[in-house]
Amino acid sequence: MARPRKPLLSRERIIEAASALVDSEGLGAVSTRRLAAELGVSGPSLYNHFRNKDEILDAVADSVSAQVDLSMFDESDPRDWAAALHDWAVSYRAALAAHPHIVPVLAQGPGRRPAGLRVADAAFGGMVRAGWPPAQATYIGALTRYFVTGSALGSFARGFVDDETAYDPADYPHLGQAHLLAEHRQQVDEGAFETGLRALLDGLALQYERMVTGSGTVRRTPNRG
C-alpha cells in the first residue's frame, strides 16, 4: 500500500502549525480554517483532536511551559532555594521571551494544562521543602510568575525609536541616548530583568532570615528535605 502524501494529522502537527502562526503573526492569526489550510486538511478533521480554537491555543501555551527547566527543584539538586528560584525564573523568561505572542494566554494561569501545572507544582514543592510556609510559597510562585510574564510581554528598549531627532533636549533633557536603546535591546531587557530578579531575591532573603531568627524552624538546605 502506498504511503499517504501528507503525514497523518495529529495533535502534535496541529500544535506545531498553530505555534508557528502565533509566533509569526500573533494570536489573531489562529483560526481552525487557517490551520486547516496550513495543514492541507479539511476543517472538521481538526475537531478529532481539539474541540475549538481555545483548546488549540491552550495546547500551544502548554508546549511553551514544557520548555521551562525544572531540574533545580529536584530533591537531589544541590542548589539552595534562592539559586533555584533564580535559575527557574531565568529559564521561565527565556521560554516565554522566545514566544511573546502566547504570553497573554499563559498569563491567565495553568488551568488544566499538564506542563503548566508541573511548573507550578515544582516551584511550590521546592519552596515548601526549603521551609517556606505553604502560604508564603504560594505568594513566591505567584510573584515570580507576575514578574516573568510581565517582562516577557514586551521590550522596554524596543519602545524607543532609533531616531535621535525624536528626543529634543529642550523637551527631554535626559533622553539624549534613548535612540540607542533599540540597538541594544537584548542587553537592556536582560539587564533589567536580572536587576529586578536580584532585588526580588534579596527581599525574599531578608524575609527568610527573619523566619529563621524568629522561629528557628526554617531549614537551610531547601532541595534535600
C-alpha positions as CSV (number, residue, x, y, z in Angstrom):
1,M,0.0,0.0,0.0
2,A,1.4,3.4,-1.0
3,R,2.1,5.8,1.8
4,P,-0.1,8.9,2.2
5,R,1.4,12.0,0.6
6,K,1.0,14.1,3.7
7,P,1.7,12.9,7.3
8,L,-1.4,11.9,9.2
9,L,-3.0,14.6,11.2
10,S,-2.1,14.6,14.9
11,R,-2.3,16.8,17.9
12,E,1.4,17.4,17.6
13,R,1.2,18.6,14.0
14,I,-1.7,20.9,14.9
15,I,0.2,22.4,17.8
16,E,3.3,22.9,15.7
17,A,1.3,24.7,13.0
18,A,-0.6,26.8,15.5
19,S,2.6,27.7,17.3
20,A,4.3,28.8,14.1
21,L,1.3,31.0,13.3
22,V,1.2,32.6,16.7
23,D,4.9,33.3,16.6
24,S,4.9,34.9,13.2
25,E,1.5,36.7,13.2
26,G,0.1,36.7,16.7
27,L,-3.0,35.2,18.4
28,G,-5.4,36.8,15.9
29,A,-4.0,34.8,13.1
30,V,-5.1,31.5,14.5
31,S,-8.4,30.0,13.4
32,T,-9.5,26.5,12.6
33,R,-10.0,27.5,9.0
34,R,-6.5,28.9,8.7
35,L,-4.9,26.0,10.5
36,A,-6.7,23.5,8.2
37,A,-5.4,25.4,5.2
38,E,-1.9,25.4,6.6
39,L,-2.0,21.7,7.3
40,G,-3.7,20.8,4.0
41,V,-6.7,19.2,5.6
42,S,-10.4,19.8,5.9
43,G,-11.5,22.0,8.8
44,P,-13.7,19.4,10.5
45,S,-10.7,17.0,10.8
46,L,-9.2,19.3,13.4
47,Y,-12.1,18.6,15.7
48,N,-11.0,15.0,16.0
49,H,-8.2,16.4,18.2
50,F,-9.4,19.7,19.6
51,R,-12.9,20.9,20.4
52,N,-12.2,24.5,19.4
53,K,-9.6,27.2,18.9
54,D,-9.2,27.9,22.6
55,E,-8.2,24.3,23.2
56,I,-5.6,24.7,20.5
57,L,-4.2,27.8,22.0
58,D,-4.1,26.2,25.4
59,A,-2.0,23.4,23.9
60,V,0.3,25.9,22.3
61,A,0.7,27.6,25.6
62,D,1.4,24.3,27.4
63,S,4.1,23.4,24.8
64,V,5.9,26.6,25.9
65,S,5.5,25.8,29.6
66,A,7.1,22.4,28.8
67,Q,10.3,24.2,27.8
68,V,10.8,25.6,31.3
69,D,13.7,23.9,33.2
70,L,12.5,22.4,36.5
71,S,15.6,20.4,37.4
72,M,16.6,22.9,40.1
73,F,13.6,21.8,42.2
74,D,14.6,18.1,42.2
75,E,15.2,16.9,45.8
76,S,18.7,15.7,44.7
77,D,19.7,19.1,43.3
78,P,22.3,20.9,45.5
79,R,21.1,24.5,44.7
80,D,19.6,26.4,47.7
81,W,16.1,27.9,47.4
82,A,17.4,31.3,46.2
83,A,19.6,29.9,43.4
84,A,16.8,27.5,42.4
85,L,14.3,30.4,42.2
86,H,16.8,32.5,40.2
87,D,17.6,29.7,37.7
88,W,13.9,28.8,37.3
89,A,12.9,32.4,36.6
90,V,15.7,32.8,34.0
91,S,14.6,29.6,32.2
92,Y,10.9,30.6,32.5
93,R,11.5,34.0,31.0
94,A,13.7,32.5,28.2
95,A,10.8,30.2,27.2
96,L,8.3,33.0,27.2
97,A,10.5,35.6,25.5
98,A,11.0,33.1,22.6
99,H,7.2,33.1,22.1
100,P,6.0,36.5,23.3
101,H,2.6,36.4,21.4
102,I,1.4,33.4,23.5
103,V,2.2,35.2,26.8
104,P,-1.3,36.6,27.3
105,V,-2.7,33.1,27.3
106,L,0.0,31.9,29.7
107,A,-0.6,34.9,32.0
108,Q,-4.1,33.6,32.7
109,G,-2.6,30.7,34.7
110,P,-2.2,27.0,34.1
111,G,-5.8,26.0,34.2
112,R,-5.8,22.3,33.4
113,R,-2.6,22.4,31.3
114,P,-0.3,19.5,32.4
115,A,3.0,21.2,31.7
116,G,1.8,24.4,33.3
117,L,0.7,22.5,36.4
118,R,4.0,20.7,36.6
119,V,5.7,24.1,36.6
120,A,3.5,25.3,39.5
121,D,3.9,22.1,41.4
122,A,7.7,22.0,41.1
123,A,8.1,25.6,42.2
124,F,5.7,25.3,45.1
125,G,7.2,22.0,46.3
126,G,10.8,23.4,46.1
127,M,9.8,26.4,48.3
128,V,8.0,24.3,50.8
129,R,10.9,21.9,51.1
130,A,13.1,25.0,51.8
131,G,11.0,25.6,54.8
132,W,8.8,28.4,53.5
133,P,5.2,28.1,54.9
134,P,2.8,26.9,52.2
135,A,1.0,30.3,52.0
136,Q,4.3,32.1,51.5
137,A,5.4,29.5,49.0
138,T,2.3,30.3,47.0
139,Y,3.0,34.0,47.2
140,I,6.5,33.4,45.9
141,G,5.4,31.4,43.0
142,A,2.7,33.9,42.1
143,L,5.2,36.9,42.5
144,T,7.8,35.2,40.3
145,R,5.2,34.4,37.6
146,Y,3.9,38.0,37.6
147,F,7.5,39.3,37.2
148,V,8.4,36.8,34.5
149,T,5.3,37.2,32.4
150,G,5.4,41.0,32.7
151,S,9.0,41.1,31.5
152,A,8.2,38.8,28.6
153,L,5.1,40.7,27.3
154,G,7.2,43.3,25.6
155,S,10.6,45.0,25.2
156,F,11.3,48.2,27.1
157,A,14.1,49.1,24.8
158,R,12.2,48.4,21.7
159,G,9.6,51.0,22.8
160,F,12.0,53.8,21.9
161,V,12.5,54.8,18.3
162,D,16.1,54.9,16.9
163,D,15.6,58.5,15.6
164,E,17.7,60.9,17.5
165,T,15.5,63.8,16.5
166,A,12.6,62.4,18.4
167,Y,14.3,63.4,21.6
168,D,14.7,67.1,21.6
169,P,16.8,68.1,24.6
170,A,14.6,71.1,25.2
171,D,11.8,68.7,25.9
172,Y,13.6,65.6,27.1
173,P,16.9,66.7,28.6
174,H,17.7,63.2,30.0
175,L,16.9,61.1,26.9
176,G,19.9,62.1,24.8
177,Q,20.9,58.4,24.4
178,A,17.4,57.0,24.1
179,H,17.7,56.4,20.4
180,L,20.4,53.8,21.1
181,L,18.2,51.6,23.3
182,A,16.6,49.6,20.4
183,E,20.0,48.8,19.1
184,H,21.0,47.3,22.5
185,R,17.6,45.8,23.1
186,Q,18.8,42.4,24.4
187,Q,21.4,43.8,26.7
188,V,18.9,46.4,28.2
189,D,16.0,44.0,28.6
190,E,18.0,41.1,30.0
191,G,19.9,43.5,32.3
192,A,16.7,45.0,33.6
193,F,15.3,41.5,34.2
194,E,18.4,40.4,36.1
195,T,18.4,43.6,38.2
196,G,14.8,43.1,39.1
197,L,15.2,39.4,39.9
198,R,18.2,40.1,42.1
199,A,16.2,42.7,44.0
200,L,13.3,40.3,44.4
201,L,15.6,37.6,45.7
202,D,17.3,40.0,48.1
203,G,14.0,41.0,49.6
204,L,12.9,37.3,50.0
205,A,16.3,36.5,51.6
206,L,15.6,39.1,54.3
207,Q,12.2,37.6,54.9
208,Y,13.8,34.1,55.1
209,E,16.4,35.3,57.6
210,R,13.6,36.8,59.8
211,M,11.8,33.5,59.8
212,V,14.9,31.7,60.8
213,T,15.7,34.1,63.6
214,G,12.1,34.3,64.8
215,S,11.2,30.6,64.9
216,G,14.3,28.6,64.2
217,T,12.2,26.2,62.1
218,V,13.2,27.1,58.6
219,R,15.8,24.8,57.0
220,R,18.9,26.0,55.1
221,T,19.0,23.2,52.6
222,P,15.8,23.5,50.6
223,N,16.0,20.8,48.0
224,R,17.2,17.9,50.1
225,G,14.3,17.8,52.5
